[in-house]
Amino acid sequence: MGSNMAEAHPVGFQWVMEAKARGAKVLHIDPRFTRTSALADKHVPLRAGSDIAFLGGVINHILSNDLDFREYVRAYTNASFLVGEEFVDTEDLDGLFSGYDPETGTYDTSTWQYENGFPEDSVESERHREQSAGEQHGSGGPKLESGTGIATDQTLEHPRCVFQILKRHFSRYTPEMVERICGVSREDFLEVCRAWTSASGREHTAALVYSVGWTQHSMGAQYIRAGAIIQLLLGNIGRPGGGVLALRGHASIQGSTDIPTLYNLLPGYLPMPDARHADKRDYVESIRGTHQKGYWHNADDYIVSLLKEYWGEAATEENDYRFDYLPRIDGDHGTYRTVMDMIDGKVFGYFLLGQNPAVGSAHGRLQRLGMANLDWLVVRDLTMIESAEFWRNAPEIETGEITAEQCRTEVFFFPAASHVEKEGTFTQTQRMLQWRDRALEPRGDQRSELWFIYHLGRILRRKLATSTDERDRPLLDLAWDYRTEGDGEFPEPSADDVLRRINGVDLTTGELLDSYQQLTSDGTTAAGCWIYSGVYAGGVNHARNRTARTEQDETALEWGWAWPANRRVLYNRASADPQGRPWSERKKLVWWDAERGEWTGHDVPDFPKTTPPEFEPEYGEAGPGALAGDDPFIMQADGKAWLFAPSGVVDGPLPTHYEPHESPMPNLLYGQQGSPARKVYGREDNPSNPAPPEGGGDVFPFVFTAARLTEHHTAGGMSRQLAYLSELQPALFVEVSPQLAAERGLENLDWAHVVTSRAAVDARVLVTERMRPLRLDGRVVHQVWMPYHWGPSGKVDGDVVNDLLGVVLDPNTMIQESKVATCDIRPGRRPRGCELLEYLAEYRRRAGVTVETGTHVVTAHTTASDAAATSDTTAPGSTGSHTTAQGTTDREEDA
């Protein structure tokens, strides 16, 4: 669900087919019948953007029929925890949770806390939202003062226990409501429910697979939470054959998330400091709680070791390990914020390494106009991609919005080496590091990113060597002494040496570290990414491990190395029952060996090795020592998996169905139409199509969604240059149902154009039953689908599909909603030049689109603290959503 795995991840999909051949049942829930659907046992079409309604229906089915794996749920989740009396659910506030501030579009989460717990400081929720605070703890959970004093009800009957709150919250997500919202028949929905719930209990598990079909929504984080809640209720987390599998679109997207270039994260998911942190102590205390369980309590060890790796001997206890050298963030400095700042004249230079926003990012016109307002742009890529040539071949050249002779931007193009022309590690979607050697020497001036960044830093340091300006000290003090290979002025840095530094070293002995548990906060260890510590355990590069699967068991611990500590299944303590015994012989993974006094098994135990199942910590304990013997979720602040999230998400403690930002339908569940915390940008250059209760939505009556093809790769820079791939998929096309084709007069293989308030895009028509009309609440709604790989460069060219999309963001991750919008489709080619601008202006006029369209939603209640208060105001930001000129960071990949 949210993934076309056969199309987008065909190598990995091999193993789905292996499982199917052994008897596994494969279900595919997707708006379009795809290559994955064709190989599944069942395809269930649904409306794009309605996934939470469907998943909520599954949760309701589980809870109302007592189909949960109760022993697992009671022991390993927070189902028994009591939530404070101040919490008010969406059921009472018509789609809002308690704590909502309509002026800022943010929640104060203090009313979401456990009873008798230690609530976090939530007064800065607007800051959390602007800095994507929920994303800052991607590996396991935010600060929460949990201690051992949380009130519980082991019977799960108390009306304020999480289990009962969950039941009530999802009670209206009935099969009938799923049919009305999603367009999924009652019969198909119940068939999915029966299949999914059958894969539960001691003997059975199910895996849930998603990709950017879930993340790229204004509620993407809550899509994933809803799926995780189902898997937890069925006991499918931490067990073999279970889990929630996030597929990534490139070989090392996981690696670029673990060791990120994101503005709000440091390596290993440590938050970037912000302006409120006076020193390292303030920073560390903002991450960990006094009574917090688990390994986030050791954040001081991780950050000090990182600072020692960055600044070496210059980082000492006396100068706070140069914590003051780290940047301080004071708001949103992500991708879309930056692009808007370019247009507004606030950003003057830009680096693009492996990105092609002119084609691959949402709202391509915005991207190109932003780049056209820079002083300089550095592009590193395999070929002259659209982002390197926008100044002469962008669509805006034709409309006159960019003039090549007057474009101020100086573009520097650096040819990049491909993945086969450099060595190092990939970290793939399973968290596994795999080393690859260089297969070919790069040609001409092509160089690796490692080479480029290393020598850029070396040259900058040389130019600043005589500087006495304090602001230059962080650069001059860097431990920039990586080993190099080869001769000449610009030798290649050693990727092996970089991996050693990332792994970490004991500075007192010079020995490489074996585990992140050896990291200290006293300045005696240095490590570039704490979760990667152990990849070089014993001085051996374990990313090179290549023991054949025929020579080891199915866990395959000797193939590559997975963070952390080479564990292949996270939270695998949950694969054993509370007494430490495998749930079943068939599904055994790790278990407690009483004779040896340790956890053992087929996987590396994801739990303190010598903590017995019956262990109960003393009150006041913190960190790993505070984990009880039945607390498998060792990165969570309370040791349990969260069915209800008291913190860490900024748009609600429970997934809730809201309509997409652009939708043809009103929300049938609540008066609140869209996610009230979503980030909307009320700008002339970022218009929104109207959605109920706004008028004019009939101008854009159809649901638009986009995805990728096997034959092309993301923005097309790696595939449209190759003749054989271009021949396989030579032209941009749009898929429509026979019924929509008849309604709009579209002919198969003829031209049509798709229109939103932002752009019109030409494409060939493919009339196909893969796009099924859906009956939603008594009316028929059509969906159209397009691949997004084309642009003006390459052996085959075409219009930019991402031009159709606007910029609206998930407030947790700041990923854009690019998997669903509304549109119109018309036969024939689109207008060209200035006529196109007039054509789009006429569409906006007919739809009544203004700067304020989409920036407000009339709700039944303006504030979640007063259920009786109502509002008819339509001022931007006054109800429903937050209007801002801020931007995003898309941590996934191209839209």
Secondary structure in CASP SS format (residue, H / E / C, confidence):
PFRMAT SS
TARGET T0000
AUTHOR 0000-0000-0000
METHOD secondary structure of the structure
MODEL  1
M C 1.00
G C 1.00
S C 1.00
N C 1.00
M H 1.00
A H 1.00
E H 1.00
A H 1.00
H C 1.00
P H 1.00
V H 1.00
G H 1.00
F H 1.00
Q H 1.00
W H 1.00
V H 1.00
M H 1.00
E H 1.00
A H 1.00
K H 1.00
A H 1.00
R C 1.00
G C 1.00
A C 1.00
K C 1.00
V C 1.00
L E 1.00
H E 1.00
I E 1.00
D C 1.00
P C 1.00
R E 1.00
F C 1.00
T C 1.00
R H 1.00
T H 1.00
S H 1.00
A H 1.00
L H 1.00
A C 1.00
D C 1.00
K E 1.00
H E 1.00
V E 1.00
P C 1.00
L C 1.00
R C 1.00
A C 1.00
G C 1.00
S C 1.00
D H 1.00
I H 1.00
A H 1.00
F H 1.00
L H 1.00
G H 1.00
G H 1.00
V H 1.00
I H 1.00
N H 1.00
H H 1.00
I H 1.00
L H 1.00
S H 1.00
N C 1.00
D C 1.00
L C 1.00
D C 1.00
F C 1.00
R H 1.00
E H 1.00
Y H 1.00
V H 1.00
R H 1.00
A H 1.00
Y H 1.00
T E 1.00
N C 1.00
A C 1.00
S C 1.00
F E 1.00
L E 1.00
V E 1.00
G C 1.00
E C 1.00
E C 1.00
F C 1.00
V C 1.00
D C 1.00
T H 1.00
E H 1.00
D H 1.00
L H 1.00
D C 1.00
G C 1.00
L C 1.00
F C 1.00
S C 1.00
G C 1.00
Y E 1.00
D E 1.00
P C 1.00
E C 1.00
T C 1.00
G C 1.00
T E 1.00
Y E 1.00
D C 1.00
T H 1.00
S H 1.00
T H 1.00
W H 1.00
Q C 1.00
Y E 1.00
E C 1.00
N C 1.00
G C 1.00
F E 1.00
P C 1.00
E C 1.00
D C 1.00
S C 1.00
V C 1.00
E C 1.00
S H 1.00
E H 1.00
R H 1.00
H H 1.00
R H 1.00
E H 1.00
Q C 1.00
S C 1.00
A H 1.00
G H 1.00
E H 1.00
Q H 1.00
H H 1.00
G C 1.00
S C 1.00
G C 1.00
G C 1.00
P C 1.00
K C 1.00
L C 1.00
E E 1.00
S C 1.00
G C 1.00
T C 1.00
G C 1.00
I C 1.00
A C 1.00
T E 1.00
D C 1.00
Q C 1.00
T C 1.00
L C 1.00
E C 1.00
H C 1.00
P C 1.00
R C 1.00
C E 1.00
V H 1.00
F H 1.00
Q H 1.00
I H 1.00
L H 1.00
K H 1.00
R H 1.00
H H 1.00
F C 1.00
S C 1.00
R C 1.00
Y C 1.00
T C 1.00
P H 1.00
E H 1.00
M H 1.00
V H 1.00
E H 1.00
R H 1.00
I H 1.00
C H 1.00
G C 1.00
V C 1.00
S C 1.00
R H 1.00
E H 1.00
D H 1.00
F H 1.00
L H 1.00
E H 1.00
V H 1.00
C H 1.00
R H 1.00
A H 1.00
W H 1.00
T H 1.00
S H 1.00
A C 1.00
S C 1.00
G C 1.00
R C 1.00
E C 1.00
H C 1.00
T C 1.00
A C 1.00
A C 1.00
L E 1.00
V E 1.00
Y E 1.00
S C 1.00
V H 1.00
G H 1.00
W H 1.00
T H 1.00
Q C 1.00
H C 1.00
S C 1.00
M C 1.00
G H 1.00
A H 1.00
Q H 1.00
Y H 1.00
I H 1.00
R H 1.00
A H 1.00
G H 1.00
A H 1.00
I H 1.00
I H 1.00
Q H 1.00
L H 1.00
L H 1.00
L C 1.00
G C 1.00
N C 1.00
I C 1.00
G C 1.00
R C 1.00
P C 1.00
G C 1.00
G C 1.00
G C 1.00
V E 1.00
L E 1.00
A E 1.00
L C 1.00
R C 1.00
G C 1.00
H C 1.00
A C 1.00
S C 1.00
I H 1.00
Q H 1.00
G H 1.00
S H 1.00
T H 1.00
D H 1.00
I C 1.00
P C 1.00
T C 1.00
L C 1.00
Y C 1.00
N C 1.00
L E 1.00
L E 1.00
P H 1.00
G H 1.00
Y H 1.00
L E 1.00
P E 1.00
M C 1.00
P C 1.00
D E 1.00
A C 1.00
R C 1.00
H C 1.00
A C 1.00
D C 1.00
K H 1.00
R H 1.00
D H 1.00
Y H 1.00
V H 1.00
E H 1.00
S H 1.00
I H 1.00
R C 1.00
G C 1.00
T C 1.00
H C 1.00
Q C 1.00
K E 1.00
G C 1.00
Y H 1.00
W H 1.00
H H 1.00
N H 1.00
A H 1.00
D H 1.00
D H 1.00
Y H 1.00
I H 1.00
V H 1.00
S H 1.00
L H 1.00
L H 1.00
K H 1.00
E H 1.00
Y H 1.00
W H 1.00
G H 1.00
E H 1.00
A H 1.00
A C 1.00
T C 1.00
E C 1.00
E C 1.00
N C 1.00
D H 1.00
Y H 1.00
R H 1.00
F H 1.00
D H 1.00
Y H 1.00
L C 1.00
P C 1.00
R C 1.00
I E 1.00
D C 1.00
G C 1.00
D C 1.00
H C 1.00
G C 1.00
T H 1.00
Y H 1.00
R H 1.00
T H 1.00
V H 1.00
M H 1.00
D H 1.00
M H 1.00
I H 1.00
D C 1.00
G C 1.00
K C 1.00
V C 1.00
F C 1.00
G E 1.00
Y E 1.00
F E 1.00
L E 1.00
L E 1.00
G C 1.00
Q C 1.00
N C 1.00
P H 1.00
A H 1.00
V H 1.00
G H 1.00
S C 1.00
A C 1.00
H C 1.00
G H 1.00
R H 1.00
L H 1.00
Q H 1.00
R H 1.00
L H 1.00
G H 1.00
M H 1.00
A C 1.00
N C 1.00
L C 1.00
D C 1.00
W E 1.00
L E 1.00
V E 1.00
V E 1.00
R E 1.00
D E 1.00
L C 1.00
T C 1.00
M C 1.00
I C 1.00
E H 1.00
S H 1.00
A H 1.00
E H 1.00
F H 1.00
W H 1.00
R H 1.00
N H 1.00
A C 1.00
P H 1.00
E H 1.00
I H 1.00
E H 1.00
T H 1.00
G C 1.00
E C 1.00
I C 1.00
T C 1.00
A C 1.00
E C 1.00
Q C 1.00
C C 1.00
R C 1.00
T C 1.00
E E 1.00
V E 1.00
F E 1.00
F E 1.00
F E 1.00
P E 1.00
A E 1.00
A C 1.00
S C 1.00
H H 1.00
V H 1.00
E H 1.00
K C 1.00
E C 1.00
G E 1.00
T E 1.00
F E 1.00
T E 1.00
Q C 1.00
T C 1.00
Q C 1.00
R C 1.00
M E 1.00
L E 1.00
Q E 1.00
W E 1.00
R E 1.00
D C 1.00
R C 1.00
A C 1.00
L C 1.00
E C 1.00
P C 1.00
R C 1.00
G C 1.00
D C 1.00
Q C 1.00
R E 1.00
S C 1.00
E H 1.00
L H 1.00
W H 1.00
F H 1.00
I H 1.00
Y H 1.00
H H 1.00
L H 1.00
G H 1.00
R H 1.00
I H 1.00
L H 1.00
R H 1.00
R H 1.00
K H 1.00
L C 1.00
A C 1.00
T C 1.00
S C 1.00
T C 1.00
D C 1.00
E H 1.00
R H 1.00
D H 1.00
R H 1.00
P H 1.00
L H 1.00
L H 1.00
D C 1.00
L C 1.00
A C 1.00
W C 1.00
D C 1.00
Y C 1.00
R C 1.00
T E 1.00
E E 1.00
G C 1.00
D C 1.00
G C 1.00
E C 1.00
F C 1.00
P C 1.00
E E 1.00
P E 1.00
S C 1.00
A H 1.00
D H 1.00
D H 1.00
V H 1.00
L H 1.00
R H 1.00
R H 1.00
I H 1.00
N H 1.00
G C 1.00
V E 1.00
D E 1.00
L C 1.00
T C 1.00
T C 1.00
G C 1.00
E C 1.00
L E 1.00
L C 1.00
D C 1.00
S C 1.00
Y H 1.00
Q H 1.00
Q H 1.00
L C 1.00
T C 1.00
S C 1.00
D C 1.00
G C 1.00
T C 1.00
T E 1.00
A E 1.00
A C 1.00
G C 1.00
C C 1.00
W H 1.00
I H 1.00
Y H 1.00
S C 1.00
G C 1.00
V C 1.00
Y C 1.00
A H 1.00
G H 1.00
G H 1.00
V C 1.00
N C 1.00
H H 1.00
A H 1.00
R H 1.00
N C 1.00
R E 1.00
T C 1.00
A C 1.00
R H 1.00
T H 1.00
E H 1.00
Q C 1.00
D C 1.00
E C 1.00
T C 1.00
A C 1.00
L C 1.00
E C 1.00
W E 1.00
G C 1.00
W E 1.00
A E 1.00
W C 1.00
P C 1.00
A C 1.00
N C 1.00
R C 1.00
R C 1.00
V C 1.00
L C 1.00
Y C 1.00
N H 1.00
R H 1.00
A H 1.00
S H 1.00
A E 1.00
D C 1.00
P C 1.00
Q C 1.00
G C 1.00
R C 1.00
P E 1.00
W C 1.00
S C 1.00
E C 1.00
R C 1.00
K C 1.00
K C 1.00
L C 1.00
V E 1.00
W E 1.00
W E 1.00
D E 1.00
A C 1.00
E C 1.00
R C 1.00
G C 1.00
E E 1.00
W E 1.00
T E 1.00
G E 1.00
H C 1.00
D C 1.00
V C 1.00
P C 1.00
D C 1.00
F C 1.00
P C 1.00
K C 1.00
T C 1.00
T C 1.00
P C 1.00
P C 1.00
E C 1.00
F C 1.00
E C 1.00
P C 1.00
E C 1.00
Y C 1.00
G C 1.00
E C 1.00
A C 1.00
G E 1.00
P H 1.00
G H 1.00
A H 1.00
L C 1.00
A C 1.00
G C 1.00
D C 1.00
D C 1.00
P C 1.00
F C 1.00
I C 1.00
M C 1.00
Q C 1.00
A C 1.00
D C 1.00
G C 1.00
K C 1.00
A E 1.00
W C 1.00
L C 1.00
F C 1.00
A C 1.00
P C 1.00
S C 1.00
G C 1.00
V C 1.00
V C 1.00
D C 1.00
G C 1.00
P C 1.00
L C 1.00
P C 1.00
T C 1.00
H C 1.00
Y C 1.00
E E 1.00
P C 1.00
H C 1.00
E C 1.00
S C 1.00
P C 1.00
M C 1.00
P C 1.00
N C 1.00
L C 1.00
L C 1.00
Y C 1.00
G C 1.00
Q C 1.00
Q C 1.00
G E 1.00
S C 1.00
P C 1.00
A C 1.00
R C 1.00
K E 1.00
V E 1.00
Y C 1.00
G C 1.00
R C 1.00
E C 1.00
D C 1.00
N C 1.00
P C 1.00
S C 1.00
N C 1.00
P C 1.00
A C 1.00
P C 1.00
P C 1.00
E C 1.00
G C 1.00
G C 1.00
G H 1.00
D H 1.00
V H 1.00
F C 1.00
P C 1.00
F E 1.00
V E 1.00
F E 1.00
T E 1.00
A E 1.00
A E 1.00
R C 1.00
L C 1.00
T C 1.00
E C 1.00
H C 1.00
H C 1.00
T C 1.00
A C 1.00
G C 1.00
G C 1.00
M C 1.00
S C 1.00
R C 1.00
Q C 1.00
L C 1.00
A H 1.00
Y H 1.00
L H 1.00
S H 1.00
E H 1.00
L H 1.00
Q C 1.00
P C 1.00
A C 1.00
L C 1.00
F E 1.00
V E 1.00
E E 1.00
V E 1.00
S C 1.00
P H 1.00
Q H 1.00
L H 1.00
A H 1.00
A H 1.00
E H 1.00
R H 1.00
G C 1.00
L C 1.00
E C 1.00
N C 1.00
L C 1.00
D C 1.00
W E 1.00
A E 1.00
H E 1.00
V E 1.00
V E 1.00
T C 1.00
S C 1.00
R C 1.00
A C 1.00
A E 1.00
V E 1.00
D E 1.00
A E 1.00
R E 1.00
V E 1.00
L E 1.00
V E 1.00
T C 1.00
E C 1.00
R C 1.00
M E 1.00
R C 1.00
P C 1.00
L E 1.00
R E 1.00
L E 1.00
D C 1.00
G C 1.00
R E 1.00
V E 1.00
V E 1.00
H C 1.00
Q E 1.00
V E 1.00
W E 1.00
M E 1.00
P E 1.00
Y C 1.00
H C 1.00
W C 1.00
G C 1.00
P C 1.00
S C 1.00
G C 1.00
K C 1.00
V C 1.00
D C 1.00
G C 1.00
D C 1.00
V C 1.00
V H 1.00
N H 1.00
D H 1.00
L H 1.00
L C 1.00
G C 1.00
V C 1.00
V E 1.00
L E 1.00
D C 1.00
P C 1.00
N C 1.00
T C 1.00
M C 1.00
I C 1.00
Q E 1.00
E C 1.00
S C 1.00
K C 1.00
V C 1.00
A E 1.00
T E 1.00
C E 1.00
D E 1.00
I E 1.00
R E 1.00
P E 1.00
G C 1.00
R C 1.00
R C 1.00
P C 1.00
R C 1.00
G H 1.00
C H 1.00
E H 1.00
L H 1.00
L H 1.00
E H 1.00
Y H 1.00
L H 1.00
A H 1.00
E H 1.00
Y H 1.00
R H 1.00
R H 1.00
R H 1.00
A H 1.00
G C 1.00
V C 1.00
T C 1.00
V C 1.00
E C 1.00
T C 1.00
G C 1.00
T C 1.00
H C 1.00
V C 1.00
V C 1.00
T C 1.00
A C 1.00
H C 1.00
T C 1.00
T C 1.00
A C 1.00
S C 1.00
D C 1.00
A C 1.00
A C 1.00
A C 1.00
T C 1.00
S C 1.00
D C 1.00
T C 1.00
T C 1.00
A C 1.00
P C 1.00
G C 1.00
S C 1.00
T C 1.00
G C 1.00
S C 1.00
H E 1.00
T E 1.00
T C 1.00
A C 1.00
Q C 1.00
G C 1.00
T C 1.00
T C 1.00
D C 1.00
R C 1.00
E C 1.00
E C 1.00
D C 1.00
A C 1.00
END
